[in-house]
Amino acid sequence: MEHIELFFKSIFIDNMVFATFLGMCSYLAVSKKVSTAVGLGAAVIFVLAITVPLNWLLDQYILQEGALKWLGAEYADYDLSFLSFIMFIATIATMVQLVEIIVEKFSPSLYNSLGIFLPLIAVNCAILGGSLFMQSREIASLGLALNYGVSSGIGWFLAIVAIAAIREKIRYSNVPPALRGLGITFIITGLMAIGFMSFGGMLTGGDEEVKDKVETVKVEDVLDDETIDELKEIANNTKKTLE
């Protein structure tokens, strides 16, 4: 259940684009054609699926305070968390180079379509954000870290493919000249973000069983008869005064 909840929450509720607006540079620049958007989205899924679990291992066994205790008791007090950014970015850059080599080898046309934005995945804040969110949210296990990486990538993939499909269709629409291009894209992105906010209540209901029913507290159960008579007398006198 925890895996399913994390999966759907990462895609719809905590969507990288529509909830935190990460990776907007590539999102806006490579979303003119659906085919190109699909290629970049798949690359992002692959990079997140690899880097988030790897960075989870780095965080658990090297970077956290006391993580080096597996080397011996004398290393238990070491805290290398200040190296998190450097280590995470190094891991991401390595995986991006691997993706670039694979795409260039098996799909030269896609490689040429993505252009400079493929190596820019290394500095895509959505990629680094996945590892940092994993760290800040204290993902408990390697399996959950893999789940979070894949689902976050799918959320980003869904966002860029959706905006690419809309941008292809909107070319034939009568858009005001002042809003053509990035203007209408920003507006559509904002509307889509508002739409994705509606998923916020998807996983909030039915989490815990209600054990104690709320009982109605009557005045007679709290106050004694003498106090109640005094309150009634004050109410009657106030009513007569107002009349």
TANORVEN-V720219 format. One record per pair of residues at least 4 apart in sequence whose ideal C-beta (glycine too) atoms are under 8 Angstrom apart, sorted by sequence separation. I is the first residue (numbers start at 0). J is the second residue. If there is no record, write none. Layout:
i=I j=J
i=I j=J
This chain:
i=0 j=4
i=1 j=5
i=2 j=6
i=3 j=7
i=4 j=8
i=5 j=9
i=6 j=10
i=7 j=11
i=8 j=12
i=9 j=13
i=10 j=14
i=14 j=18
i=15 j=19
i=16 j=20
i=22 j=26
i=23 j=27
i=24 j=28
i=25 j=29
i=26 j=30
i=31 j=35
i=32 j=36
i=33 j=37
i=34 j=38
i=35 j=39
i=36 j=40
i=37 j=41
i=38 j=42
i=39 j=43
i=40 j=44
i=41 j=45
i=42 j=46
i=43 j=47
i=44 j=48
i=45 j=49
i=46 j=50
i=47 j=51
i=48 j=52
i=49 j=53
i=50 j=54
i=51 j=55
i=52 j=56
i=53 j=57
i=54 j=58
i=55 j=59
i=56 j=60
i=57 j=61
i=58 j=62
i=59 j=63
i=62 j=66
i=68 j=72
i=70 j=74
i=71 j=75
i=82 j=86
i=83 j=87
i=84 j=88
i=85 j=89
i=86 j=90
i=87 j=91
i=88 j=92
i=89 j=93
i=90 j=94
i=91 j=95
i=92 j=96
i=93 j=97
i=94 j=98
i=95 j=99
i=96 j=100
i=97 j=101
i=98 j=102
i=99 j=103
i=100 j=104
i=101 j=105
i=102 j=106
i=103 j=107
i=106 j=110
i=107 j=111
i=108 j=112
i=109 j=113
i=113 j=117
i=115 j=119
i=116 j=120
i=119 j=123
i=123 j=127
i=124 j=128
i=125 j=129
i=126 j=130
i=127 j=131
i=128 j=132
i=129 j=133
i=130 j=134
i=131 j=135
i=132 j=136
i=134 j=138
i=139 j=143
i=140 j=144
i=141 j=145
i=142 j=146
i=143 j=147
i=144 j=148
i=145 j=149
i=146 j=150
i=147 j=151
i=148 j=152
i=149 j=153
i=150 j=154
i=151 j=155
i=152 j=156
i=153 j=157
i=154 j=158
i=155 j=159
i=156 j=160
i=157 j=161
i=158 j=162
i=159 j=163
i=160 j=164
i=161 j=165
i=162 j=166
i=163 j=167
i=164 j=168
i=165 j=169
i=166 j=170
i=168 j=172
i=174 j=178
i=175 j=179
i=178 j=182
i=179 j=183
i=180 j=184
i=181 j=185
i=182 j=186
i=183 j=187
i=184 j=188
i=185 j=189
i=186 j=190
i=187 j=191
i=188 j=192
i=189 j=193
i=190 j=194
i=191 j=195
i=192 j=196
i=193 j=197
i=199 j=203
i=200 j=204
i=202 j=206
i=216 j=220
i=217 j=221
i=218 j=222
i=222 j=226
i=223 j=227
i=224 j=228
i=225 j=229
i=226 j=230
i=227 j=231
i=228 j=232
i=229 j=233
i=230 j=234
i=231 j=235
i=232 j=236
i=233 j=237
i=234 j=238
i=235 j=239
i=236 j=240
i=237 j=241
i=238 j=242
i=7 j=12
i=8 j=13
i=9 j=14
i=13 j=18
i=14 j=19
i=16 j=21
i=30 j=35
i=57 j=62
i=58 j=63
i=61 j=66
i=121 j=126
i=122 j=127
i=133 j=138
i=138 j=143
i=169 j=174
i=174 j=179
i=177 j=182
i=178 j=183
i=216 j=221
i=222 j=227
i=12 j=18
i=13 j=19
i=15 j=21
i=16 j=22
i=29 j=35
i=30 j=36
i=60 j=66
i=61 j=67
i=68 j=74
i=120 j=126
i=138 j=144
i=15 j=22
i=16 j=23
i=29 j=36
i=59 j=66
i=60 j=67
i=67 j=74
i=68 j=75
i=102 j=109
i=103 j=110
i=110 j=117
i=58 j=66
i=67 j=75
i=102 j=110
i=178 j=186
i=219 j=227
i=222 j=230
i=60 j=69
i=138 j=147
i=174 j=183
i=218 j=227
i=16 j=26
i=29 j=39
i=65 j=75
i=67 j=77
i=65 j=76
i=66 j=77
i=99 j=110
i=102 j=113
i=133 j=144
i=65 j=77
i=67 j=79
i=64 j=77
i=65 j=78
i=66 j=79
i=25 j=39
i=64 j=78
i=133 j=147
i=169 j=183
i=63 j=78
i=102 j=117
i=132 j=147
i=133 j=148
i=63 j=79
i=64 j=80
i=62 j=79
i=63 j=80
i=25 j=43
i=61 j=79
i=62 j=80
i=99 j=117
i=129 j=147
i=166 j=184
i=169 j=187
i=98 j=117
i=99 j=118
i=129 j=148
i=132 j=151
i=62 j=82
i=22 j=43
i=62 j=83
i=95 j=117
i=98 j=120
i=129 j=151
i=162 j=184
i=165 j=187
i=95 j=118
i=129 j=152
i=62 j=86
i=58 j=83
i=61 j=86
i=95 j=120
i=96 j=121
i=162 j=187
i=95 j=121
i=125 j=151
i=162 j=188
i=57 j=86
i=91 j=120
i=92 j=121
i=162 j=191
i=57 j=87
i=91 j=121
i=125 j=155
i=161 j=191
i=95 j=126
i=54 j=86
i=54 j=87
i=57 j=90
i=88 j=121
i=158 j=191
i=91 j=126
i=54 j=90
i=91 j=127
i=50 j=87
i=53 j=90
i=88 j=127
i=91 j=130
i=50 j=90
i=87 j=127
i=90 j=130
i=50 j=91
i=53 j=94
i=87 j=130
i=50 j=94
i=87 j=131
i=46 j=91
i=49 j=94
i=46 j=94
i=83 j=131
i=45 j=94
i=46 j=95
i=83 j=134
i=46 j=98
i=45 j=98
i=42 j=98
i=42 j=102
i=38 j=102
i=38 j=106
i=38 j=109
i=42 j=113
i=35 j=109
i=38 j=112
i=39 j=113
i=46 j=120
i=34 j=109
i=38 j=113
i=42 j=117
i=58 j=133
i=50 j=126
i=54 j=130
i=58 j=134
i=35 j=112
i=39 j=116
i=43 j=120
i=34 j=112
i=35 j=113
i=39 j=117
i=42 j=120
i=47 j=125
i=51 j=129
i=55 j=133
i=47 j=126
i=50 j=129
i=51 j=130
i=54 j=133
i=32 j=112
i=43 j=123
i=46 j=126
i=50 j=130
i=54 j=134
i=39 j=120
i=43 j=125
i=47 j=129
i=51 j=133
i=43 j=126
i=55 j=138
i=29 j=113
i=56 j=141
i=55 j=141
i=29 j=116
i=28 j=116
i=52 j=141
i=55 j=144
i=25 j=116
i=52 j=144
i=51 j=144
i=52 j=145
i=25 j=119
i=51 j=145
i=24 j=119
i=25 j=120
i=51 j=147
i=52 j=148
i=48 j=145
i=51 j=148
i=25 j=123
i=50 j=148
i=24 j=123
i=49 j=148
i=25 j=125
i=48 j=148
i=51 j=151
i=22 j=123
i=47 j=148
i=48 j=149
i=21 j=123
i=22 j=124
i=47 j=149
i=21 j=124
i=22 j=125
i=21 j=125
i=22 j=126
i=47 j=151
i=48 j=152
i=44 j=149
i=47 j=152
i=22 j=128
i=46 j=152
i=21 j=128
i=45 j=152
i=44 j=152
i=47 j=155
i=16 j=125
i=19 j=128
i=43 j=152
i=44 j=153
i=15 j=125
i=44 j=155
i=40 j=152
i=43 j=155
i=44 j=156
i=15 j=128
i=43 j=156
i=15 j=129
i=40 j=155
i=41 j=156
i=40 j=156
i=40 j=157
i=13 j=132
i=37 j=156
i=40 j=159
i=39 j=159
i=40 j=160
i=36 j=159
i=37 j=160
i=36 j=160
i=36 j=162
i=37 j=163
i=33 j=160
i=36 j=163
i=35 j=163
i=26 j=155
i=30 j=159
i=29 j=159
i=33 j=163
i=32 j=163
i=33 j=164
i=26 j=158
i=30 j=162
i=31 j=163
i=22 j=155
i=26 j=159
i=30 j=163
i=25 j=159
i=33 j=167
i=31 j=166
i=32 j=167
i=15 j=151
i=26 j=162
i=30 j=166
i=31 j=167
i=9 j=146
i=5 j=143
i=9 j=147
i=13 j=151
i=16 j=154
i=15 j=154
i=16 j=155
i=2 j=142
i=6 j=146
i=10 j=150
i=14 j=154
i=15 j=155
i=2 j=143
i=5 j=146
i=9 j=150
i=10 j=151
i=13 j=154
i=14 j=155
i=17 j=158
i=1 j=143
i=5 j=147
i=8 j=150
i=9 j=151
i=16 j=158
i=6 j=149
i=7 j=150
i=10 j=153
i=11 j=154
i=14 j=157
i=15 j=158
i=16 j=159
i=2 j=146
i=6 j=150
i=9 j=153
i=10 j=154
i=14 j=158
i=5 j=150
i=9 j=154
i=10 j=157
i=27 j=181
i=30 j=184
i=27 j=184
i=26 j=188
i=17 j=188
i=16 j=188
i=20 j=192
i=17 j=191
i=18 j=192
i=17 j=192
i=16 j=192
i=18 j=195
i=17 j=195
i=17 j=196
i=14 j=195
i=12 j=195
i=11 j=195
i=12 j=198
i=11 j=198
i=12 j=199
i=12 j=201
i=11 j=201
i=12 j=202
i=7 j=201
i=8 j=202
i=7 j=202
i=4 j=202
